[in-house]
Amino acid sequence: MPEIGIAGLVVILVVALLIFGPKRLPEIGRSLGKGMREFKDSITGSDDKPELPASAPSRSSDESPPPSP
């Protein structure tokens, strides 16, 4: 398979710019990057979301405060 050099990348970029336009090109790049990142994370099994620690139950506003001594 032949390698794509700088000239090939420039041609691909110009064609994409002509097809999609300058406003949509950054959106397409972001969505492709996000999709590739999610795919990689699903393959490796890593999650960016840390699990929340179990917190102590809090009092609701309906309960009265403890009596003061």
C-alpha positions in Angstrom: 0.0 0.0 0.0 1.5 3.4 -1.0 2.2 5.9 1.7 0.3 9.2 1.8 2.7 12.1 1.9 2.2 15.7 2.7 0.9 16.4 -0.9 -1.7 13.7 -0.5 -2.9 15.1 2.8 -3.2 18.6 1.3 -5.2 17.2 -1.6 -7.5 15.4 0.8 -7.9 18.5 3.0 -8.8 20.7 -0.1 -11.4 18.1 -1.3 -12.9 17.9 2.2 -13.0 21.7 2.4 -14.8 21.9 -1.0 -17.3 19.2 -0.1 -18.2 20.2 3.4 -17.3 23.9 3.6 -15.3 25.8 6.2 -18.0 25.9 8.8 -18.8 22.2 9.0 -15.2 20.9 8.8 -14.3 21.6 12.5 -17.6 20.0 13.6 -16.8 16.9 11.5 -13.3 16.8 13.0 -14.6 17.0 16.6 -17.2 14.3 16.0 -14.6 12.0 14.4 -12.2 12.6 17.3 -14.9 11.9 19.9 -16.0 8.7 18.1 -12.4 7.4 17.9 -11.8 8.2 21.6 -15.0 6.4 22.6 -14.1 3.4 20.4 -10.6 3.2 22.0 -12.0 3.5 25.5 -14.6 0.7 24.8 -11.8 -1.5 23.4 -9.4 -0.9 26.3 -12.2 -0.9 28.9 -11.1 2.3 30.6 -13.6 4.8 31.9 -13.0 8.5 32.4 -15.8 8.7 34.9 -14.7 8.1 38.4 -17.2 6.3 40.6 -18.7 8.4 43.4 -17.9 7.3 46.9 -20.8 6.3 49.1 -21.9 9.3 51.1 -23.6 9.4 54.5 -27.3 9.9 54.3 -28.3 13.5 54.8 -31.2 14.8 56.7 -34.1 16.0 54.7 -35.7 19.4 55.4 -38.8 17.7 56.9 -36.8 16.4 59.9 -36.4 18.7 62.9 -32.9 19.5 64.1 -31.6 17.6 67.2 -32.6 19.3 70.5 -29.9 21.5 72.0 -28.8 20.8 75.6 
